[in-house]
């Protein structure tokens, strides 16, 4: 079983990482919005706390294929290799998933 923290609260993530054998963090725009900080800053902070070896799952906001691709690539650039981009399951989303998998 894998344990993921569903949060963008850096202090909470730090506390949990010290105690629990977590596999990573998952978050979405609503959770990040609660932090009232720039998405890039939040993602970088999370990555610095969990390290490169743990997974970071983050959801995109865009709904159009080309914009989904651009946003997903930008998020991965920020979060690094062990980043999993959550894409909405729509026609454009499925098309984007296929392209991003390549």
C-alpha positions in Angstrom: 0.0 0.0 0.0 1.2 3.5 -0.8 0.5 6.5 1.4 0.1 9.9 -0.2 -0.4 13.2 1.5 -3.3 15.2 0.0 -2.2 18.7 0.9 -0.1 21.7 -0.1 0.4 22.8 3.5 4.2 22.8 3.7 4.3 22.7 7.6 1.9 19.7 7.7 3.8 17.9 5.0 7.1 18.4 6.9 5.6 16.9 10.1 4.1 13.9 8.3 7.2 13.1 6.3 9.2 12.9 9.6 6.8 10.3 11.0 5.1 8.4 8.2 6.5 6.3 5.4 4.8 8.3 2.7 5.2 7.7 -1.0 4.5 11.2 -2.0 2.1 14.1 -2.2 -0.9 14.7 -4.3 -2.5 18.1 -4.7 -4.9 20.0 -7.0 -5.6 23.7 -7.8 -8.2 24.1 -5.0 -5.8 22.8 -2.3 -2.9 24.9 -3.7 -5.2 27.9 -3.7 -5.8 27.6 0.0 -2.1 28.4 0.6 -2.5 31.8 -1.1 0.9 31.4 -2.8 2.1 31.0 -6.3 1.7 27.5 -7.7 5.4 27.3 -8.7 6.5 28.3 -5.2 4.2 25.8 -3.6 5.4 23.0 -5.9 9.0 23.8 -5.3 8.5 23.9 -1.6 6.7 20.6 -1.6 9.5 19.1 -3.7 12.2 20.5 -1.3 10.4 18.8 1.6 9.7 15.4 0.1 12.9 15.2 -2.0 13.3 13.8 -5.5 12.7 10.2 -4.6 9.0 10.7 -3.6 6.1 11.2 -6.0 4.4 14.5 -6.6 1.0 14.4 -8.2 -0.5 17.7 -9.4 -3.6 18.5 -11.4 -3.7 20.8 -14.4 -6.3 23.6 -14.8 -6.5 23.9 -18.6 -9.3 22.3 -20.6 -8.0 22.7 -24.2 -5.6 20.1 -25.6 -2.7 22.4 -26.6 -2.9 24.3 -23.3 -3.1 21.1 -21.3 0.1 19.9 -22.9 1.9 23.2 -22.2 0.7 23.3 -18.6 1.6 19.7 -18.0 5.1 20.2 -19.4 5.6 23.4 -17.3 4.5 21.6 -14.1 6.9 18.7 -14.8 9.7 21.2 -15.4 9.0 22.6 -12.0 8.4 19.4 -10.1 11.1 17.2 -11.7 11.2 13.6 -12.9 9.0 12.0 -10.3 6.0 14.1 -11.1 2.7 12.8 -12.2 0.3 15.2 -13.9 -3.4 14.6 -13.3 -5.4 15.4 -16.4 -9.2 15.6 -16.6 -10.8 12.7 -18.4 -12.4 14.7 -21.3 -11.9 14.2 -25.1 -9.1 16.8 -25.0 -7.8 15.3 -21.8 -7.5 11.8 -23.2 -5.8 13.2 -26.3 -3.4 15.1 -24.1 -2.7 11.9 -22.0 -1.7 10.0 -25.1 0.7 12.8 -26.1 2.1 13.3 -22.7 2.8 9.6 -22.3 5.0 9.7 -25.4 
